[in-house]
Amino acid sequence: MTTALRRYPVLIALCIAALFMVVPFLIVLINAVKSPAEYSEHGPLSLPHGLYLDGLKDFWQRVDYGQKLFNSVLISGSVALLAAALSVLNAYAIGIGRIRGRTWVLAFFVLANMLPQETLVYPIYYLSKQVGLYDTRLSVIIVFTVIQAAFGTYLLSSVLGQFPREILEAARIDGANKWQVLWRIVVPVSRPTIGVLLVFFFIWTWNEFLLPLVMLISNDNQTVSVALGVLQGQRLMDATMTNAAALLGVLPAIVFFLVFQRTLTRGIAVGAVK
């Protein structure tokens, strides 16, 4: 055992971390399909005697989960695509175009990414009121696109700054203009990194709570995370429905992560090789 600990310390640490992440999810899953009577009698760690789906059905109907799910997918997917595209354009100008004041521009993006969202609430709320975008999904998409693109620009600028100049010069000699160099050479080569950003942007936006809570006050525009917080704050729910709500809130993000796991792994592996 001691030899294994010395030989595979990183692997063991990863297994322990995975265990700490999987066990809470399994507990939520078990209690989501457990009746309130079983929960009260045997506690949260006991296995259910059968599948009790009334908690899931009641929560789905109470919050109109289908609409909330559509809003979250629409906002998160739009932000992921737009932020990735904006990051590529910004990073191409900074990393390959070598604009003047490159260091200060990157510092600005880092500072924008470090600002806490609490400081952005009032300015965003005021501006959205002035332009008539308050309580619209478009307002949240615009805000998070800018926030996520700040991080994406910083990351991609570092990657594109190391892009082989010989390839770019060869493309220019062959008559390729700047747009052709971007879409036919830079984007295909950087596709693994862009794929990683897409996955991260989607999951980060999915989990956002504060700004959607402030910006989306109508029931038809709220996201899944906002619906969970508002419902638990306004109405009393039993333990079964609480776990059902947690399961339905996190399950789509887990499914998305598993579907694009290969993209994430490929992007990280390519970055490690580089």
C-alpha positions in Angstrom: 0.0 0.0 0.0 2.8 2.4 0.9 4.6 1.5 -2.4 1.4 2.3 -4.4 1.0 5.6 -2.6 4.6 6.6 -3.5 4.3 5.4 -7.1 0.9 6.8 -8.0 0.3 9.8 -5.8 -1.5 11.8 -8.5 -3.7 9.0 -9.6 -4.8 8.3 -6.0 -5.5 12.0 -5.4 -7.6 12.1 -8.5 -9.6 9.0 -7.4 -10.2 10.6 -4.0 -11.3 13.9 -5.6 -13.7 11.9 -8.0 -15.1 10.1 -5.0 -15.9 13.3 -3.2 -17.7 14.6 -6.3 -19.6 11.4 -7.1 -20.9 10.5 -3.7 -23.0 13.7 -3.2 -24.5 13.2 -6.6 -25.4 9.6 -5.8 -27.0 10.7 -2.5 -29.1 13.3 -4.3 -30.1 10.7 -7.0 -31.2 8.2 -4.3 -33.2 10.7 -2.4 -34.8 12.1 -5.5 -36.5 8.8 -6.2 -37.4 8.0 -2.5 -40.8 8.7 -1.0 -41.1 11.2 1.9 -42.1 8.4 4.2 -39.0 6.4 3.4 -36.8 9.4 3.9 -38.4 10.2 7.3 -38.2 6.6 8.5 -34.8 5.5 7.2 -32.9 8.7 6.6 -31.0 10.1 3.6 -28.4 7.3 3.3 -30.8 4.4 2.9 -31.7 2.8 -0.4 -35.2 3.3 -1.7 -37.5 0.3 -1.9 -38.9 1.4 -5.2 -38.9 4.3 -7.7 -40.9 7.3 -6.3 -41.2 9.7 -9.2 -43.9 12.0 -7.8 -41.3 14.4 -6.5 -39.8 14.8 -9.9 -43.2 15.3 -11.5 -44.4 17.8 -8.9 -41.3 19.9 -9.2 -41.5 19.8 -13.0 -45.0 21.1 -13.0 -44.6 23.6 -10.2 -41.8 25.5 -11.8 -42.7 24.8 -15.5 -39.3 23.1 -15.8 -39.6 22.6 -19.5 -39.6 26.4 -20.1 -36.8 27.0 -17.6 -34.7 24.3 -19.3 -35.3 25.9 -22.7 -34.2 29.3 -21.4 -31.1 27.9 -19.8 -30.1 25.9 -22.9 -30.8 28.9 -25.1 -28.8 31.3 -23.0 -25.9 29.0 -22.2 -25.6 27.8 -25.8 -25.8 31.3 -27.3 -23.2 32.6 -24.8 -20.8 29.7 -25.5 -21.0 30.2 -29.3 -20.8 34.0 -29.3 -18.1 34.2 -26.6 -16.0 31.7 -28.4 -16.3 33.5 -31.7 -15.6 36.9 -30.1 -12.6 35.4 -28.3 -11.2 34.1 -31.6 -11.5 37.5 -33.3 -10.0 39.3 -30.3 -7.1 36.8 -29.9 -6.4 36.9 -33.6 -5.9 40.6 -33.5 -3.9 40.6 -30.3 -1.9 37.3 -30.6 -1.2 37.3 -34.4 -2.0 40.9 -35.4 0.3 42.2 -32.7 -1.7 45.4 -32.1 -0.1 48.3 -30.3 -0.3 48.2 -26.5 -0.8 44.4 -26.5 0.2 44.0 -22.9 -2.2 46.7 -21.7 -5.0 45.3 -23.7 -4.5 41.8 -22.2 -4.2 43.4 -18.7 -7.6 45.1 -19.4 -9.2 41.7 -20.2 -7.7 40.1 -17.1 -9.0 42.9 -15.0 -12.5 42.6 -16.5 -12.5 38.9 -15.8 -11.5 39.5 -12.2 -14.3 41.9 -11.4 -16.9 40.4 -9.0 -20.3 40.3 -10.4 -21.7 42.1 -7.4 -20.0 45.3 -8.7 -21.7 44.9 -12.1 -25.2 44.4 -11.0 -26.3 48.0 -10.7 -24.6 49.4 -13.9 -26.0 46.5 -15.9 -29.4 46.9 -14.4 -29.4 50.6 -15.1 -28.2 50.3 -18.7 -30.6 47.5 -19.6 -33.5 49.7 -18.3 -32.3 52.6 -20.4 -32.1 50.6 -23.6 -35.2 48.5 -23.0 -33.5 45.1 -22.6 -34.4 44.5 -19.0 -36.1 41.2 -18.3 -35.1 39.8 -21.6 -32.9 36.8 -22.4 -31.0 38.9 -24.8 -29.7 41.1 -22.1 -28.2 38.1 -20.1 -26.7 36.7 -23.3 -25.0 40.0 -24.1 -23.6 40.4 -20.6 -22.3 36.9 -20.2 -20.9 36.9 -23.8 -18.7 39.8 -22.8 -17.7 38.3 -19.4 -16.8 34.9 -20.9 -15.1 36.4 -23.9 -12.7 38.3 -21.6 -11.3 35.1 -20.3 -11.4 33.4 -23.7 -9.5 36.3 -25.3 -6.7 36.1 -22.6 -6.4 32.4 -23.1 -6.4 32.3 -26.9 -4.1 35.3 -27.1 -1.4 33.3 -25.3 -2.0 30.3 -27.6 -2.0 32.3 -30.8 1.0 34.3 -29.7 3.0 31.1 -30.1 1.5 30.3 -33.5 4.3 29.4 -36.1 5.1 32.4 -38.2 6.3 30.3 -41.0 2.8 29.0 -41.7 1.3 32.5 -41.7 4.0 33.8 -44.1 3.5 30.8 -46.4 -0.3 31.5 -46.5 0.3 35.2 -47.3 2.7 34.3 -50.0 0.1 32.1 -51.6 -2.3 35.1 -51.7 -4.4 34.5 -48.6 -5.8 37.6 -47.0 -6.3 38.1 -43.2 -9.8 36.5 -43.1 -8.7 33.4 -45.1 -5.7 33.0 -42.8 -8.0 33.2 -39.8 -10.7 30.7 -41.0 -8.6 28.3 -43.0 -5.5 28.1 -40.9 -5.7 29.6 -37.4 -9.2 28.3 -36.5 -8.6 24.7 -37.6 -5.3 24.5 -35.8 -6.8 26.0 -32.7 -10.0 23.9 -32.8 -9.2 21.8 -29.7 -8.6 24.9 -27.6 -11.8 26.5 -28.9 -13.7 23.3 -28.1 -12.5 23.5 -24.5 -13.7 27.1 -24.3 -17.1 26.1 -25.6 -17.6 23.5 -22.9 -16.4 25.8 -20.1 -18.5 28.7 -21.3 -21.6 26.6 -21.4 -21.2 25.1 -18.0 -20.2 28.4 -16.4 -23.1 30.2 -17.8 -25.5 27.4 -16.8 -24.4 27.7 -13.2 -24.8 31.5 -13.0 -27.3 32.7 -10.5 -26.9 36.4 -9.4 -27.2 38.3 -12.7 -30.0 36.1 -14.1 -31.8 36.6 -10.8 -31.6 40.4 -11.1 -32.1 40.6 -14.8 -34.9 38.0 -15.4 -37.8 38.7 -13.1 -40.7 37.2 -15.2 -41.4 33.5 -14.8 -41.2 32.9 -18.6 -37.6 34.1 -18.8 -36.1 32.6 -15.7 -33.3 29.9 -15.9 -33.1 26.7 -14.1 -30.8 28.0 -11.4 -33.0 31.0 -10.7 -36.1 28.8 -10.6 -34.5 26.5 -8.0 -33.4 29.4 -5.7 -36.7 31.3 -6.0 -38.9 28.2 -5.4 -36.9 27.2 -2.3 -37.1 30.7 -1.0 -40.8 31.1 -1.4 -42.4 27.7 -0.8 -41.8 24.8 1.6 -40.7 21.7 -0.1 -40.1 18.2 1.4 -36.7 16.5 1.2 -37.7 14.4 -1.7 -38.7 17.3 -3.9 -35.6 19.3 -2.8 -33.4 16.5 -4.0 -35.5 16.1 -7.2 -35.0 19.8 -7.9 -31.2 19.5 -7.3 -31.1 16.5 -9.6 -33.0 18.2 -12.4 -30.9 21.3 -12.0 -27.5 19.6 -12.4 -28.4 16.7 -14.7 -28.4 18.7 -18.0 -25.0 20.1 -17.3 -23.6 16.7 -16.5 -25.1 15.3 -19.7 -23.6 18.1 -21.7 -20.2 17.5 -20.1 -20.3 13.8 -20.8 -21.3 14.4 -24.4 -18.4 16.7 -25.0 -16.0 14.9 -22.8 -13.9 13.8 -25.8 -13.6 17.4 -27.0 -12.5 18.5 -23.6 -9.9 15.7 -23.2 -8.6 16.3 -26.7 -8.2 20.0 -26.1 -6.3 19.5 -22.8 -4.1 16.8 -24.4 -3.2 19.0 -27.3 -2.4 21.9 -24.9 -0.2 19.6 -22.8 1.8 18.4 -25.9 2.3 22.0 -27.1 
